[in-house]
Amino acid sequence: MVDLAEIQTAYYMVAATGVLVAAVFYIINLRETAKNRRVALTTSLMQSFISEEGSKRFMELMNMEWKDMSDFDKKYDSSVNLDNFAKRNTLWNTCEILGYQYRCGLIDFGTLWAICNNAVPTTYVKFKPVLDEYKRRGWHPQNMYENFEYLAFEISRKMEKMDPSFKASGVFKSDEYYEAFRRGKSVYTSQ
């Protein structure tokens, strides 16, 4: 005959196995959810950079020309060219968010590289004088677009390794500055 203790032991083993199977299923489900979120994020990024609309916006911004800030203001200030402002602001903010997500580990470098490798540093280098002037005038806080700058720096380093003719490092701060920034130590914020 079967002893009551043996039945209880078997019952506990079945229950423990059920809990273990549920935990494994939960972990698998979490991983799949994370993968699906990355796919959704990548799709969203593709709309910003490699869609027809994103490509047109990028080329329109890259074809902008100005002699100095006075000329820039006459041609592109939001009070005279709201469409250009909206396109510029959208691209700058997208790059800022991507830089933040990259710095926080929410998006990997490989995905960024595949989608927007040249666009981010090229955009940053082109508009750095404008961004600096906006900060000087007090229109932007000093830490605005730090993540955009960081991402442009990181991608530029990779581009310079792959193509020595690509030179953008003259617009960036030191490696030590960006290393500290990556660790969450901004000179403008108390993170």
N, CA, C and O of each residue as an XYZ file, in Angstrom:
764
protein
N       0.816     -1.183      0.000
C       0.000      0.000      0.000
C       0.862      1.250      0.000
O       1.992      1.249      0.487
N       0.310      2.301     -0.549
C       1.028      3.558     -0.661
C       0.865      4.317      0.648
O      -0.235      4.454      1.183
N       1.981      4.797      1.138
C       2.012      5.557      2.388
C       1.573      6.994      2.116
O       1.835      7.525      1.037
N       0.902      7.630      3.088
C       0.447      9.005      2.972
C       1.624      9.964      2.757
O       1.495     10.936      2.013
N       2.743      9.710      3.384
C       3.937     10.544      3.228
C       4.449     10.491      1.790
O       4.897     11.506      1.256
N       4.387      9.324      1.166
C       4.824      9.203     -0.215
C       3.917      9.993     -1.154
O       4.384     10.589     -2.125
N       2.604      9.994     -0.855
C       1.647     10.733     -1.674
C       1.920     12.239     -1.547
O       1.908     12.975     -2.534
N       2.168     12.677     -0.295
C       2.462     14.094     -0.089
C       3.754     14.501     -0.805
O       3.823     15.570     -1.413
N       4.762     13.652     -0.730
C       6.027     13.939     -1.390
C       5.824     14.052     -2.899
O       6.347     14.970     -3.532
N       5.076     13.132     -3.464
C       4.801     13.166     -4.897
C       4.024     14.425     -5.252
O       4.299     15.068     -6.265
N       3.051     14.775     -4.414
C       2.255     15.976     -4.653
C       3.152     17.221     -4.653
O       3.025     18.070     -5.536
N       4.048     17.337     -3.681
C       4.954     18.479     -3.599
C       5.888     18.539     -4.806
O       6.202     19.621     -5.304
N       6.322     17.389     -5.264
C       7.210     17.368     -6.433
C       6.473     17.822     -7.692
O       7.029     18.547     -8.516
N       5.225     17.391     -7.834
C       4.432     17.814     -8.983
C       4.183     19.324     -8.912
O       4.285     20.021     -9.922
N       3.857     19.827     -7.715
C       3.614     21.258     -7.543
C       4.887     22.062     -7.831
O       4.825     23.100     -8.489
N       6.032     21.593     -7.347
C       7.298     22.288     -7.575
C       7.650     22.279     -9.061
O       8.156     23.270     -9.586
N       7.388     21.181     -9.727
C       7.639     21.096    -11.161
C       6.757     22.090    -11.913
O       7.206     22.733    -12.862
N       5.504     22.211    -11.487
C       4.592     23.169    -12.106
C       5.083     24.602    -11.938
O       5.012     25.396    -12.876
N       5.576     24.936    -10.760
C       6.110     26.279    -10.511
C       7.345     26.515    -11.381
O       7.506     27.591    -11.956
N       8.209     25.514    -11.476
C       9.413     25.633    -12.293
C       9.056     25.834    -13.764
O       9.644     26.685    -14.432
N       8.110     25.070    -14.267
C       7.680     25.207    -15.661
C       7.087     26.605    -15.884
O       7.361     27.232    -16.907
N       6.287     27.093    -14.948
C       5.701     28.435    -15.077
C       6.792     29.503    -15.078
O       6.704     30.466    -15.840
N       7.808     29.353    -14.248
C       8.901     30.327    -14.201
C       9.672     30.339    -15.518
O      10.005     31.406    -16.034
N       9.955     29.163    -16.059
C      10.668     29.069    -17.326
C       9.826     29.704    -18.441
O      10.346     30.453    -19.268
N       8.546     29.406    -18.456
C       7.654     29.994    -19.450
C       7.631     31.514    -19.323
O       7.652     32.215    -20.335
N       7.587     32.030    -18.102
C       7.575     33.463    -17.857
C       8.858     34.108    -18.391
O       8.787     35.164    -19.019
N      10.007     33.511    -18.162
C      11.290     34.037    -18.644
C      11.314     34.053    -20.170
O      11.743     35.034    -20.778
N      10.862     32.983    -20.778
C      10.802     32.919    -22.240
C       9.879     34.016    -22.778
O      10.195     34.676    -23.768
N       8.746     34.198    -22.118
C       7.787     35.220    -22.525
C       8.390     36.621    -22.399
O       8.180     37.459    -23.277
N       9.140     36.889    -21.317
C       9.796     38.188    -21.149
C      10.807     38.442    -22.263
O      10.876     39.548    -22.799
N      11.578     37.440    -22.606
C      12.561     37.593    -23.680
C      11.888     37.870    -25.016
O      12.358     38.699    -25.795
N      10.808     37.188    -25.274
C      10.085     37.388    -26.529
C       9.471     38.795    -26.580
O       9.476     39.444    -27.626
N       8.953     39.248    -25.459
C       8.399     40.598    -25.384
C       9.482     41.635    -25.652
O       9.258     42.585    -26.401
N      10.654     41.461    -25.048
C      11.768     42.391    -25.275
C      12.172     42.392    -26.749
O      12.438     43.452    -27.317
N      12.219     41.230    -27.361
C      12.568     41.125    -28.783
C      11.533     41.849    -29.639
O      11.893     42.561    -30.577
N      10.260     41.675    -29.326
C       9.201     42.345    -30.086
C       9.276     43.860    -29.927
O       9.002     44.596    -30.875
N       9.644     44.328    -28.742
C       9.796     45.768    -28.536
C      10.948     46.316    -29.372
O      10.846     47.410    -29.927
N      12.031     45.570    -29.464
C      13.156     46.013    -30.291
C      12.775     46.075    -31.763
O      13.184     46.989    -32.479
N      11.992     45.104    -32.210
C      11.538     45.111    -33.596
C      10.648     46.335    -33.834
O      10.775     46.999    -34.864
N       9.761     46.635    -32.903
C       8.888     47.810    -33.043
C       9.711     49.091    -33.049
O       9.439     50.001    -33.833
N      10.705     49.168    -32.189
C      11.567     50.345    -32.139
C      12.343     50.486    -33.447
O      12.455     51.589    -33.982
N      12.873     49.398    -33.958
C      13.621     49.431    -35.208
C      12.724     49.899    -36.348
O      13.153     50.689    -37.189
N      11.493     49.421    -36.382
C      10.550     49.855    -37.408
C      10.294     51.354    -37.307
O      10.241     52.051    -38.321
N      10.139     51.842    -36.096
C       9.937     53.274    -35.879
C      11.156     54.070    -36.336
O      11.013     55.113    -36.973
N      12.347     53.585    -36.016
C      13.570     54.254    -36.445
C      13.663     54.317    -37.965
O      14.088     55.321    -38.536
N      13.261     53.240    -38.596
C      13.330     53.194    -40.049
C      12.467     54.299    -40.648
O      12.833     54.878    -41.671
N      11.330     54.599    -40.028
C      10.467     55.670    -40.519
C      11.178     57.023    -40.418
O      11.020     57.879    -41.289
N      11.957     57.208    -39.356
C      12.642     58.485    -39.159
C      13.813     58.686    -40.100
O      14.114     59.818    -40.478
N      14.479     57.608    -40.486
C      15.728     57.755    -41.229
C      15.711     57.179    -42.637
O      16.210     57.826    -43.558
N      15.165     56.007    -42.836
C      15.321     55.400    -44.155
C      14.017     55.288    -44.934
O      13.970     54.649    -45.985
N      12.965     55.907    -44.423
C      11.739     55.973    -45.220
C      11.922     57.059    -46.279
O      12.861     57.852    -46.205
N      11.039     57.093    -47.246
C      11.105     58.135    -48.274
C      10.985     59.515    -47.635
O      11.739     60.428    -47.971
N      10.046     59.661    -46.726
C       9.849     60.951    -46.052
C      11.083     61.344    -45.230
O      11.521     62.494    -45.267
N      11.635     60.379    -44.490
C      12.822     60.659    -43.692
C      14.015     61.033    -44.553
O      14.785     61.928    -44.203
N      14.168     60.355    -45.667
C      15.275     60.658    -46.582
C      15.135     62.049    -47.185
O      16.119     62.776    -47.312
N      13.921     62.416    -47.552
C      13.692     63.757    -48.102
C      13.994     64.825    -47.051
O      14.648     65.827    -47.340
N      13.515     64.600    -45.840
C      13.759     65.567    -44.763
C      15.252     65.726    -44.518
O      15.752     66.845    -44.402
N      15.960     64.608    -44.439
C      17.399     64.648    -44.188
C      18.126     65.417    -45.295
O      18.965     66.268    -45.002
N      17.819     65.131    -46.546
C      18.499     65.804    -47.653
C      18.147     67.292    -47.695
O      19.003     68.120    -48.003
N      16.909     67.631    -47.391
C      16.536     69.045    -47.354
C      17.352     69.778    -46.289
O      17.835     70.885    -46.526
N      17.502     69.167    -45.132
C      18.280     69.800    -44.066
C      19.767     69.854    -44.415
O      20.437     70.840    -44.108
N      20.282     68.821    -45.045
C      21.701     68.823    -45.404
C      22.009     69.822    -46.515
O      23.147     70.273    -46.646
N      21.000     70.170    -47.319
C      21.201     71.139    -48.386
C      21.029     72.588    -47.932
O      21.192     73.510    -48.731
N      20.707     72.790    -46.678
C      20.594     74.153    -46.151
C      21.971     74.819    -46.209
O      22.995     74.183    -45.963
N      21.971     76.100    -46.535
C      23.222     76.872    -46.569
C      23.004     78.202    -45.884
O      21.960     78.835    -46.039
N      24.001     78.617    -45.125
C      23.976     79.926    -44.491
C      25.402     80.381    -44.248
O      26.308     79.566    -44.073
N      25.591     81.686    -44.240
C      26.933     82.255    -44.058
C      27.281     82.408    -42.583
O      28.396     82.101    -42.162
N      26.318     82.883    -41.808
C      26.521     83.114    -40.382
C      25.154     83.012    -39.701
O      24.157     82.715    -40.361
N      25.099     83.254    -38.403
C      23.832     83.095    -37.696
C      22.792     84.118    -38.132
O      21.598     83.821    -38.118
N      23.212     85.289    -38.510
C      22.266     86.290    -38.996
C      21.584     85.784    -40.271
O      20.368     85.896    -40.427
N      22.385     85.229    -41.172
C      21.857     84.657    -42.407
C      20.959     83.457    -42.094
O      19.896     83.300    -42.695
N      21.392     82.614    -41.152
C      20.580     81.463    -40.737
C      19.221     81.938    -40.227
O      18.182     81.405    -40.618
N      19.237     82.936    -39.357
C      17.989     83.446    -38.785
C      17.058     83.996    -39.866
O      15.848     83.775    -39.810
N      17.613     84.713    -40.850
C      16.803     85.281    -41.931
C      16.133     84.197    -42.771
O      14.997     84.355    -43.219
N      16.855     83.094    -42.978
C      16.343     82.035    -43.849
C      15.540     80.966    -43.114
O      14.548     80.464    -43.643
N      15.965     80.612    -41.889
C      15.459     79.388    -41.284
C      14.853     79.548    -39.890
O      14.363     78.567    -39.330
N      14.871     80.740    -39.317
C      14.296     80.908    -37.991
C      12.820     80.481    -38.014
O      12.149     80.597    -39.039
N      12.337     79.997    -36.893
C      10.958     79.511    -36.838
C       9.935     80.597    -37.180
O       8.833     80.285    -37.631
N      10.287     81.860    -36.973
C       9.350     82.943    -37.290
C       9.244     83.214    -38.796
O       8.279     83.833    -39.244
N      10.226     82.757    -39.573
C      10.183     82.976    -41.026
C      10.054     81.674    -41.823
O       9.661     81.705    -42.989
N      10.374     80.551    -41.220
C      10.344     79.281    -41.938
C       9.946     78.162    -40.977
O      10.781     77.374    -40.533
N       8.673     78.116    -40.676
C       8.163     77.162    -39.705
C       8.341     75.713    -40.172
O       8.601     74.828    -39.356
N       8.202     75.468    -41.467
C       8.378     74.109    -41.990
C       9.800     73.603    -41.749
O      10.001     72.468    -41.318
N      10.777     74.456    -42.031
C      12.160     74.054    -41.821
C      12.431     73.830    -40.339
O      13.101     72.865    -39.970
N      11.921     74.705    -39.496
C      12.079     74.541    -38.051
C      11.521     73.195    -37.605
O      12.165     72.480    -36.837
N      10.326     72.843    -38.082
C       9.686     71.589    -37.678
C      10.520     70.386    -38.119
O      10.664     69.426    -37.362
N      11.061     70.426    -39.312
C      11.887     69.328    -39.811
C      13.180     69.213    -39.001
O      13.589     68.119    -38.611
N      13.812     70.358    -38.757
C      15.048     70.391    -37.974
C      14.802     69.872    -36.563
O      15.522     69.006    -36.067
N      13.784     70.413    -35.939
C      13.476     70.050    -34.564
C      13.128     68.567    -34.441
O      13.530     67.910    -33.481
N      12.389     68.049    -35.403
C      12.034     66.625    -35.396
C      13.288     65.758    -35.482
O      13.434     64.796    -34.727
N      14.181     66.095    -36.391
C      15.402     65.298    -36.542
C      16.298     65.424    -35.309
O      16.818     64.423    -34.817
N      16.478     66.636    -34.812
C      17.319     66.828    -33.618
C      16.761     66.062    -32.421
O      17.505     65.404    -31.694
N      15.450     66.152    -32.223
C      14.845     65.458    -31.083
C      14.894     63.947    -31.246
O      15.079     63.222    -30.268
N      14.730     63.468    -32.470
C      14.859     62.027    -32.713
C      16.266     61.563    -32.357
O      16.437     60.534    -31.703
N      17.268     62.316    -32.785
C      18.655     61.960    -32.464
C      18.913     62.039    -30.965
O      19.657     61.221    -30.426
N      18.316     62.999    -30.290
C      18.458     63.129    -28.836
C      17.883     61.891    -28.137
O      18.509     61.335    -27.234
N      16.702     61.471    -28.555
C      16.066     60.307    -27.932
C      16.862     59.044    -28.214
O      17.036     58.206    -27.329
N      17.347     58.903    -29.447
C      18.165     57.732    -29.775
C      19.441     57.704    -28.933
O      19.846     56.648    -28.447
N      20.066     58.860    -28.766
C      21.261     58.935    -27.931
C      20.970     58.544    -26.500
O      21.763     57.849    -25.865
N      19.838     58.986    -25.992
C      19.446     58.627    -24.628
C      19.203     57.123    -24.524
O      19.673     56.478    -23.587
N      18.471     56.567    -25.485
C      18.183     55.131    -25.457
C      19.468     54.316    -25.571
O      19.612     53.288    -24.909
N      20.391     54.765    -26.397
C      21.669     54.061    -26.530
C      22.469     54.141    -25.236
O      23.015     53.136    -24.780
N      22.539     55.318    -24.649
C      23.306     55.501    -23.416
C      22.727     54.668    -22.274
O      23.468     54.185    -21.417
N      21.400     54.499    -22.262
C      20.746     53.722    -21.208
C      20.708     52.222    -21.516
O      20.229     51.435    -20.699
N      21.205     51.826    -22.677
C      21.220     50.410    -23.035
C      19.901     49.896    -23.581
O      19.692     48.684    -23.641
N      19.014     50.783    -23.978
C      17.716     50.361    -24.502
C      17.769     49.994    -25.976
O      16.878     49.319    -26.492
N      18.821     50.443    -26.648
C      19.001     50.114    -28.061
C      20.484     49.831    -28.275
O      21.346     50.492    -27.696
N      20.758     48.863    -29.094
C      22.157     48.474    -29.297
C      22.783     49.252    -30.456
O      22.097     49.755    -31.345
N      24.090     49.328    -30.408
C      24.844     50.092    -31.403
C      24.647     49.525    -32.813
O      24.554     50.282    -33.779
N      24.586     48.215    -32.928
C      24.412     47.593    -34.243
C      23.145     48.043    -34.945
O      23.155     48.298    -36.149
N      22.056     48.143    -34.202
C      20.796     48.607    -34.787
C      20.918     50.059    -35.218
O      20.492     50.427    -36.313
N      21.499     50.880    -34.356
C      21.697     52.293    -34.710
C      22.565     52.429    -35.950
O      22.276     53.218    -36.849
N      23.628     51.646    -35.978
C      24.554     51.717    -37.116
C      23.857     51.334    -38.414
O      24.062     51.970    -39.448
N      23.042     50.303    -38.356
C      22.359     49.833    -39.563
C      21.349     50.847    -40.095
O      21.106     50.914    -41.299
N      20.774     51.620    -39.210
C      19.692     52.514    -39.622
C      20.160     53.939    -39.888
O      19.727     54.557    -40.861
N      21.028     54.463    -39.049
C      21.312     55.905    -39.156
C      22.793     56.241    -39.018
O      23.132     57.294    -38.478
N      23.681     55.372    -39.492
C      25.112     55.556    -39.234
C      25.653     56.909    -39.665
O      26.290     57.581    -38.855
N      25.438     57.328    -40.860
C      26.004     58.582    -41.337
C      25.148     59.787    -40.941
O      25.674     60.883    -40.751
N      23.860     59.594    -40.820
C      22.943     60.709    -40.600
C      23.176     61.432    -39.276
O      23.120     62.661    -39.225
N      23.432     60.693    -38.221
C      23.548     61.330    -36.905
C      24.780     62.227    -36.811
O      24.635     63.406    -36.490
N      25.990     61.720    -37.079
C      27.129     62.632    -36.956
C      27.126     63.749    -37.993
O      27.540     64.868    -37.689
N      26.672     63.470    -39.199
C      26.617     64.495    -40.232
C      25.673     65.620    -39.817
O      25.983     66.799    -39.986
N      24.528     65.246    -39.277
C      23.565     66.239    -38.803
C      24.152     67.046    -37.649
O      24.028     68.271    -37.610
N      24.789     66.352    -36.711
C      25.349     67.063    -35.562
C      26.443     68.044    -35.994
O      26.462     69.194    -35.555
N      27.340     67.586    -36.844
C      28.440     68.445    -37.297
C      27.886     69.672    -38.030
O      28.364     70.787    -37.821
N      26.890     69.469    -38.878
C      26.330     70.587    -39.647
C      25.671     71.618    -38.728
O      25.831     72.823    -38.922
N      24.934     71.140    -37.732
C      24.140     72.058    -36.920
C      24.770     72.422    -35.575
O      24.157     73.152    -34.796
N      25.962     71.938    -35.288
C      26.605     72.275    -34.022
C      26.737     73.782    -33.821
O      26.440     74.267    -32.729
N      27.172     74.546    -34.830
C      27.262     76.002    -34.615
C      25.905     76.634    -34.256
O      25.843     77.561    -33.449
N      24.843     76.134    -34.849
C      23.507     76.664    -34.553
C      23.104     76.286    -33.130
O      22.617     77.128    -32.376
N      23.307     75.030    -32.765
C      22.977     74.582    -31.413
C      23.777     75.353    -30.370
O      23.236     75.758    -29.341
N      25.062     75.556    -30.635
C      25.897     76.323    -29.708
C      25.400     77.759    -29.576
O      25.376     78.316    -28.478
N      25.007     78.350    -30.688
C      24.507     79.727    -30.646
C      23.182     79.809    -29.886
O      22.956     80.754    -29.130
N      22.320     78.831    -30.086
C      21.049     78.815    -29.342
C      21.317     78.727    -27.841
O      20.624     79.360    -27.045
N      22.314     77.947    -27.461
C      22.678     77.854    -26.040
C      23.266     79.179    -25.553
O      22.951     79.638    -24.456
N      24.109     79.780    -26.366
C      24.731     81.052    -25.990
C      23.667     82.130    -25.785
O      23.762     82.941    -24.864
N      22.656     82.129    -26.650
C      21.580     83.109    -26.547
C      20.619     82.815    -25.399
O      19.800     83.658    -25.032
N      20.726     81.611    -24.836
C      19.813     81.236    -23.760
C      18.499     80.646    -24.246
O      17.560     80.477    -23.468
N      18.437     80.332    -25.538
C      17.229     79.743    -26.092
C      17.136     78.256    -25.774
O      16.041     77.695    -25.722
N      18.267     77.628    -25.564
C      18.333     76.222    -25.161
C      19.124     76.135    -23.864
O      20.089     76.875    -23.675
N      18.726     75.241    -22.973
C      19.572     75.018    -21.790
C      20.907     74.398    -22.210
O      21.000     73.785    -23.273
N      21.918     74.553    -21.395
C      23.259     74.076    -21.734
C      23.314     72.567    -21.966
O      24.154     72.097    -22.734
N      22.446     71.809    -21.325
C      22.492     70.353    -21.496
C      21.565     69.839    -22.593
O      21.442     68.629    -22.782
N      20.923     70.733    -23.306
C      20.019     70.286    -24.371
C      20.824     69.628    -25.491
O      21.855     70.147    -25.921
N      20.348     68.509    -25.941
C      20.947     67.720    -27.014
C      22.282     67.088    -26.631
O      23.095     66.800    -27.509
N      22.525     66.869    -25.352
C      23.734     66.152    -24.920
C      23.758     64.722    -25.444
O      24.809     64.226    -25.851
N      22.611     64.063    -25.437
C      22.555     62.675    -25.903
C      22.740     62.584    -27.409
O      23.336     61.627    -27.904
N      22.241     63.560    -28.135
C      22.457     63.659    -29.582
C      23.958     63.785    -29.842
O      24.508     63.075    -30.683
N      24.612     64.683    -29.121
C      26.051     64.883    -29.273
C      26.822     63.603    -28.946
O      27.748     63.223    -29.661
N      26.427     62.950    -27.859
C      27.104     61.712    -27.451
C      26.970     60.642    -28.527
O      27.950     59.984    -28.877
N      25.768     60.468    -29.048
C      25.558     59.460    -30.088
C      26.353     59.805    -31.342
O      26.950     58.922    -31.958
N      26.368     61.072    -31.723
C      27.147     61.495    -32.900
C      28.625     61.192    -32.685
O      29.312     60.738    -33.599
N      29.107     61.445    -31.480
C      30.504     61.145    -31.155
C      30.792     59.650    -31.280
O      31.774     59.256    -31.908
N      29.950     58.832    -30.694
C      30.161     57.378    -30.722
C      30.151     56.843    -32.157
O      31.005     56.038    -32.529
N      29.200     57.284    -32.945
C      29.128     56.818    -34.334
C      30.321     57.350    -35.128
O      30.876     56.637    -35.965
N      30.716     58.598    -34.870
C      31.874     59.178    -35.569
C      33.140     58.386    -35.305
O      33.941     58.162    -36.214
N      33.323     57.962    -34.062
C      34.510     57.155    -33.740
C      34.540     55.884    -34.570
O      35.586     55.497    -35.092
N      33.397     55.241    -34.689
C      33.314     54.013    -35.492
C      33.559     54.327    -36.968
O      34.257     53.579    -37.652
N      32.995     55.415    -37.456
C      33.161     55.770    -38.860
C      34.619     56.095    -39.171
O      35.125     55.704    -40.223
N      35.297     56.803    -38.272
C      36.702     57.143    -38.489
C      37.579     55.895    -38.525
O      38.575     55.860    -39.247
N      37.214     54.868    -37.749
C      37.971     53.612    -37.777
C      37.765     52.885    -39.098
O      38.694     52.290    -39.645
N      36.531     52.941    -39.605
C      36.217     52.229    -40.840
C      36.660     52.997    -42.082
O      37.028     52.399    -43.093
N      36.621     54.328    -41.998
C      36.957     55.162    -43.141
C      37.801     56.338    -42.650
O      37.256     57.342    -42.192
N      39.121     56.221    -42.743
C      39.993     57.282    -42.234
C      39.765     58.654    -42.879
O      40.176     59.668    -42.317
N      39.125     58.701    -44.032
C      38.872     59.991    -44.663
C      37.726     60.747    -43.976
O      37.592     61.958    -44.150
N      36.909     60.041    -43.201
C      35.831     60.696    -42.470
C      36.428     61.370    -41.240
O      36.980     60.696    -40.370
N      36.322     62.676    -41.165
C      36.875     63.438    -40.045
C      35.798     64.327    -39.451
O      35.317     65.258    -40.097
N      35.427     64.031    -38.222
C      34.453     64.874    -37.526
C      34.898     65.166    -36.108
O      34.254     65.942    -35.401
N      35.987     64.557    -35.687
C      36.363     64.629    -34.281
C      36.694     66.043    -33.812
O      36.668     66.298    -32.608
N      37.001     66.960    -34.705
C      37.325     68.318    -34.302
C      36.182     69.060    -33.629
O      36.418     70.052    -32.939
N      34.946     68.602    -33.816
C      33.805     69.284    -33.212
C      33.435     68.704    -31.854
O      32.591     69.255    -31.148
N      34.062     67.599    -31.492
C      33.670     66.904    -30.273
C      34.608     67.201    -29.115
O      35.744     67.640    -29.293
N      34.090     66.946    -27.931
C      34.882     67.092    -26.715
C      35.808     65.876    -26.583
O      35.922     65.085    -27.519
N      36.458     65.726    -25.450
C      37.426     64.645    -25.256
C      36.753     63.290    -25.023
O      35.585     63.221    -24.641
N      37.509     62.222    -25.258
C      37.026     60.871    -24.966
C      36.622     60.752    -23.504
O      35.630     60.098    -23.181
N      37.387     61.382    -22.623
C      37.103     61.301    -21.185
C      35.757     61.943    -20.865
O      35.007     61.443    -20.026
N      35.458     63.048    -21.533
C      34.167     63.710    -21.317
C      33.022     62.751    -21.650
O      32.082     62.604    -20.869
N      33.106     62.100    -22.814
C      32.021     61.218    -23.238
C      31.970     59.943    -22.410
O      30.896     59.381    -22.197
N      33.109     59.490    -21.950
C      33.115     58.320    -21.060
C      32.383     58.654    -19.763
O      31.584     57.852    -19.279
N      32.646     59.819    -19.205
C      31.946     60.251    -17.982
C      30.455     60.452    -18.272
O      29.609     60.089    -17.455
N      30.138     61.022    -19.420
C      28.738     61.240    -19.788
C      28.009     59.911    -19.922
O      26.872     59.767    -19.470
N      28.672     58.938    -20.548
C      28.056     57.617    -20.707
C      27.703     57.015    -19.356
O      26.689     56.331    -19.214
N      28.541     57.275    -18.374
C      28.292     56.749    -17.025
C      27.264     57.590    -16.262
O      26.975     57.317    -15.097
N      26.713     58.621    -16.928
C      25.660     59.406    -16.300
C      26.144     60.626    -15.565
O      25.419     61.184    -14.741
N      27.362     61.052    -15.850
C      27.905     62.224    -15.171
C      27.983     63.392    -16.164
O      29.007     63.608    -16.812
N      26.893     64.125    -16.266
C      26.854     65.301    -17.132
C      27.430     66.489    -16.381
O      27.235     66.620    -15.172
N      28.133     67.344    -17.088
C      28.667     68.540    -16.447
C      27.555     69.552    -16.184
O      27.752     70.493    -15.415
N      26.391     69.376    -16.806
C      25.309     70.336    -16.660
C      24.193     69.864    -15.734
O      23.379     70.667    -15.278
N      24.156     68.577    -15.460
C      23.091     68.058    -14.596
C      23.716     67.260    -13.461
O      24.856     66.806    -13.560
N      22.983     67.100    -12.419
C      23.483     66.307    -11.286
C      22.840     64.941    -11.307
O      22.045     64.599    -10.432
N      23.191     64.165    -12.310
C      22.632     62.821    -12.478
C      23.296     61.859    -11.547
O      22.960     60.674    -11.542
